Each structure stands twice: as C-alpha cells, then as structure tokens.
Amino acid sequence: MSWLLLVLAGLLEVLWASMLPLTDGFRRPVPSLVFVAALVASMVLLGLATREIPLGTAYAVWVGIGAVGAATVGIVAHGEPASFGRLGFLSLLIVSIVGLKATGSH
C-alpha cells in the first residue's frame, strides 16, 4: 500500500509542477489553487509512504516520478526538445526508480 501511496504522491508532484507555469506567478486563482492542493496532497501521501518505505528511497522515487513526469509533460504539451540524449537520461531515471523499488523494503 505504501508504494501505491508513493506513486500517487509522485503523480501529484507532476500535476503541481505542471500547474506552476499556469499560475502566472500566482496571479491566476484557479491554477494557483490546483497547484497548492496538489502540492499539499503530494506531501501528505509522501509522508504516509515513509511510514514503511525508507525516507531516502521514498524521496528519490518521488522526485524521480516528478522529474520524468514533468519532463514528459514539457515534451508533449509544451514542445520542449525530445532529443536522443534527453530521452536517454530520462530512461536512466526510470531505471533508477525501478531499481529503488526492487531493492527497497517490502
């Protein structure tokens, strides 16, 4: 269950990171509220996940999901470059996340 909470926390990190540019410096209320709600929910779920998953593992997986997800949103929705090198390094992040899951406590 903790791993599911951690994945949900990571997906919420993708949401709040993706919403940040839409807030226009927190001048737009609806995107700003979505940003804050997703940020708080992500932190709460991360905290709950660390009850059973070691902090270092949980935090690294959370950041990795957020980084890969935000980069993917940037590529798909914002036309950011999808170069071979960039995709290769994102793939390495995914391998690292899977490795941490495979070697973490169960």
C-alpha positions in Angstrom: 0.0 0.0 0.0 2.9 2.4 0.8 4.2 2.0 -2.7 0.8 2.9 -4.2 0.7 6.0 -2.0 4.2 6.9 -3.1 3.3 6.6 -6.8 0.2 8.7 -6.3 2.3 11.3 -4.5 4.7 11.3 -7.5 1.9 11.8 -9.9 0.6 14.6 -7.8 4.0 16.1 -8.0 3.8 16.0 -11.8 0.5 17.8 -11.5 1.7 20.6 -9.3 4.9 21.1 -11.2 2.9 21.2 -14.5 0.5 23.7 -13.0 3.2 26.1 -11.8 3.6 28.0 -15.1 -0.1 28.3 -15.5 -0.4 30.2 -12.2 1.3 33.2 -13.9 3.3 34.0 -10.8 0.2 33.1 -8.6 -1.8 35.8 -10.2 -4.4 33.3 -11.6 -6.5 31.9 -8.8 -7.8 28.6 -10.2 -4.4 27.2 -11.4 -2.9 28.5 -8.1 -5.4 26.6 -6.0 -4.9 23.5 -8.1 -1.1 23.9 -7.6 -1.5 24.3 -3.8 -3.9 21.4 -3.4 -1.8 19.0 -5.5 1.3 20.1 -3.6 -0.2 19.5 -0.2 -1.8 16.2 -1.2 1.6 15.1 -2.7 3.4 15.9 0.6 0.8 14.2 2.7 1.0 11.0 0.6 4.8 11.1 0.6 4.7 11.4 4.4 2.3 8.4 4.7 4.5 6.3 2.4 7.6 7.0 4.6 5.9 5.1 7.4 7.0 1.9 5.7 9.4 2.9 2.9 12.8 4.3 4.0 13.0 8.1 3.6 15.9 8.1 1.1 14.2 5.6 -1.1 10.8 7.2 -0.9 12.1 10.7 -1.6 14.3 9.5 -4.5 11.4 7.7 -6.1 9.0 10.7 -5.5 11.5 13.1 -7.1 12.2 10.7 -10.0 8.5 10.2 -10.8 8.0 14.0 -10.7 11.1 14.7 -12.8 10.2 12.2 -15.5 6.6 13.2 -15.5 7.2 16.9 -15.6 9.8 16.4 -18.4 7.2 14.3 -20.3 4.5 17.0 -19.9 7.0 19.5 -21.1 7.8 17.5 -24.2 4.2 16.6 -25.0 2.3 19.7 -24.0 4.9 22.5 -24.4 7.0 21.4 -27.3 10.2 21.1 -25.3 13.0 19.2 -27.1 12.9 15.4 -27.2 16.5 14.8 -28.1 18.1 11.4 -28.0 20.3 12.5 -25.1 17.4 13.9 -23.1 15.2 10.8 -23.6 18.2 8.6 -22.7 18.8 10.3 -19.4 15.0 10.2 -18.6 15.2 6.5 -19.3 18.1 6.2 -16.8 15.9 7.9 -14.2 13.1 5.4 -14.9 15.7 2.5 -14.5 16.8 4.1 -11.2 13.2 4.4 -9.9 12.5 0.7 -10.7 15.9 -0.3 -9.1 15.0 1.6 -5.9 11.6 -0.2 -5.8 13.3 -3.6 -6.5 15.8 -3.1 -3.7 13.7 -1.2 -1.2 11.9 -2.7 1.8 8.7 -4.6 1.2 
